[in-house]
């Protein structure tokens, strides 16, 4: 009964997060731009307090991400915020997908496959649906979304392996 409850809760989180993603994807260009500016202004406010944007590591990460996600095209900070949001929301979707797949099947492979394939499918559907609200779809955005999902799965797998190793060591010396 407890396992079933966890499966249902993870499915609710998964469905909710897919809804959040599709909600953001169906905003018209003006609303989407306003959301980006709002997030950018929040980050700038936090930066004004902690002054992290003047650090060397921040500038190195910023340059790396701009080259990785935006290539040679000019990119302002708003564009980087938008691309980082793509990465982050699909990272979270991947965690929820993996959790549901793993809890439902009790198999690591199923959790991993669902943790990458469902976010990839949602990314394609989301980019396609943007065409209907006057926004362009972008293969680059889909690739950023999938990279967020893959990165989440890598972190989950590392945590899983470390947990299993620690558990084995603990049981061996108990």
C-alpha positions as CSV (number, residue, x, y, z in Angstrom):
1,X,0.0,0.0,0.0
2,X,2.8,2.4,0.8
3,X,4.5,1.8,-2.5
4,X,1.3,2.5,-4.4
5,X,1.0,5.8,-2.5
6,X,4.5,6.8,-3.6
7,X,3.7,5.9,-7.2
8,X,0.5,8.0,-7.1
9,X,2.3,11.0,-5.5
10,X,5.2,10.8,-8.0
11,X,2.6,10.6,-10.9
12,X,0.8,13.7,-9.6
13,X,4.1,15.6,-9.4
14,X,5.0,14.4,-12.9
15,X,1.6,15.5,-14.4
16,X,1.7,18.8,-12.6
17,X,5.2,19.6,-13.9
18,X,4.2,18.6,-17.5
19,X,1.3,21.0,-17.0
20,X,3.6,23.8,-15.8
21,X,5.9,23.3,-18.9
22,X,3.0,23.3,-21.3
23,X,1.6,26.4,-19.6
24,X,4.8,28.3,-20.1
25,X,5.0,27.0,-23.7
26,X,1.6,28.4,-24.6
27,X,2.3,31.9,-23.5
28,X,2.3,34.5,-26.3
29,X,5.6,36.2,-27.1
30,X,4.9,39.3,-25.0
31,X,3.9,37.2,-21.9
32,X,7.0,35.0,-22.3
33,X,9.2,38.0,-22.6
34,X,7.7,39.6,-19.5
35,X,8.3,36.3,-17.6
36,X,11.9,36.3,-18.7
37,X,12.4,39.9,-17.7
38,X,10.8,39.3,-14.3
39,X,13.2,36.3,-13.6
40,X,16.1,38.4,-14.9
41,X,15.2,41.3,-12.5
42,X,14.9,38.9,-9.6
43,X,18.4,37.5,-10.3
44,X,19.8,41.0,-10.7
45,X,18.2,41.9,-7.3
46,X,19.9,38.9,-5.7
47,X,23.1,39.8,-7.4
48,X,22.9,43.3,-6.0
49,X,22.9,41.8,-2.5
50,X,25.5,39.0,-2.9
51,X,27.5,40.4,-5.9
52,X,28.2,37.0,-7.4
53,X,28.3,38.2,-11.0
54,X,31.7,39.8,-10.5
55,X,33.4,36.6,-9.5
56,X,35.7,34.8,-11.9
57,X,33.9,31.4,-11.7
58,X,30.5,33.1,-12.6
59,X,32.0,34.8,-15.7
60,X,33.6,31.5,-16.8
61,X,30.3,29.6,-16.4
62,X,28.5,32.4,-18.2
63,X,30.9,32.3,-21.2
64,X,30.8,28.5,-21.3
65,X,27.0,28.3,-21.3
66,X,26.7,31.1,-23.9
67,X,29.1,29.2,-26.2
68,X,27.4,25.9,-25.6
69,X,23.8,26.9,-25.9
70,X,23.9,30.0,-28.2
71,X,27.0,29.4,-30.3
72,X,28.5,32.3,-32.1
73,X,25.3,34.4,-32.1
74,X,25.3,37.5,-29.8
75,X,23.5,36.7,-26.6
76,X,22.4,39.0,-23.9
77,X,21.8,38.0,-20.3
78,X,18.1,37.6,-20.9
79,X,18.8,34.9,-23.6
80,X,21.0,33.0,-21.1
81,X,18.2,33.2,-18.5
82,X,15.8,31.8,-21.0
83,X,18.1,28.9,-22.0
84,X,18.9,28.2,-18.4
85,X,15.2,28.0,-17.6
86,X,14.8,25.4,-20.4
87,X,17.6,23.4,-18.9
88,X,16.3,23.7,-15.3
89,X,12.6,22.9,-15.9
90,X,13.5,19.8,-17.9
91,X,16.1,18.8,-15.3
92,X,13.2,18.8,-12.8
93,X,10.9,17.0,-15.2
94,X,13.5,14.3,-15.7
95,X,13.8,13.8,-11.9
96,X,10.0,13.3,-11.6
97,X,9.9,11.0,-14.7
98,X,12.8,8.9,-13.3
99,X,11.2,8.7,-9.9
100,X,7.8,7.6,-11.3
101,X,9.5,5.1,-13.7
102,X,11.6,3.6,-11.0
103,X,8.9,3.4,-8.3
104,X,6.4,1.9,-10.8
105,X,8.7,-0.7,-12.2
106,X,11.4,-1.2,-9.5
107,X,13.9,-1.2,-12.3
108,X,16.7,1.3,-12.8
109,X,16.7,0.9,-16.6
110,X,13.0,1.8,-16.8
111,X,13.5,4.8,-14.6
112,X,16.4,6.0,-16.7
113,X,14.7,5.5,-20.0
114,X,11.6,7.3,-18.8
115,X,13.7,10.0,-17.3
116,X,15.1,10.8,-20.7
117,X,12.5,9.8,-23.2
118,X,9.4,11.5,-21.6
119,X,11.2,14.9,-21.2
120,X,12.4,14.6,-24.8
121,X,8.8,14.0,-26.0
122,X,7.4,16.8,-23.9
123,X,10.2,19.1,-25.3
124,X,9.2,18.4,-28.9
125,X,5.5,18.8,-28.1
126,X,6.2,22.0,-26.3
127,X,8.3,23.5,-29.1
128,X,5.7,22.4,-31.7
129,X,2.8,24.0,-29.7
130,X,4.7,27.3,-29.6
131,X,4.1,27.7,-33.3
132,X,0.3,28.1,-32.6
133,X,0.8,31.1,-30.2
134,X,3.0,33.2,-32.5
135,X,6.4,32.0,-31.1
136,X,8.9,30.1,-33.1
137,X,10.0,26.6,-32.3
138,X,13.7,25.8,-32.0
139,X,15.6,22.6,-32.3
140,X,18.3,24.2,-30.2
141,X,15.8,24.6,-27.3
142,X,14.8,20.9,-27.6
143,X,18.5,20.0,-27.4
144,X,19.0,22.1,-24.3
145,X,15.8,20.5,-22.8
146,X,17.2,17.0,-23.5
147,X,20.6,18.0,-22.1
148,X,18.9,19.0,-18.8
149,X,17.1,15.6,-18.7
150,X,20.3,13.7,-19.4
151,X,22.2,15.7,-16.8
152,X,19.6,15.0,-14.2
153,X,19.7,11.2,-15.1
154,X,23.5,11.2,-14.7
155,X,23.3,12.8,-11.3
156,X,20.5,10.4,-10.3
157,X,22.6,7.4,-11.4
158,X,25.7,8.6,-9.6
159,X,23.7,9.1,-6.4
160,X,22.1,5.6,-6.9
161,X,25.5,3.9,-7.4
162,X,27.0,5.7,-4.4
163,X,24.0,4.7,-2.3
164,X,24.2,1.1,-3.3
165,X,28.0,1.0,-2.6
166,X,27.5,2.6,0.8
167,X,24.7,0.2,1.6
168,X,26.8,-2.8,0.6
169,X,29.7,-1.6,2.7
170,X,27.4,-1.0,5.7
171,X,25.8,-4.4,5.4
172,X,29.2,-6.1,5.0
173,X,30.6,-4.6,8.3
174,X,27.4,-4.8,10.3
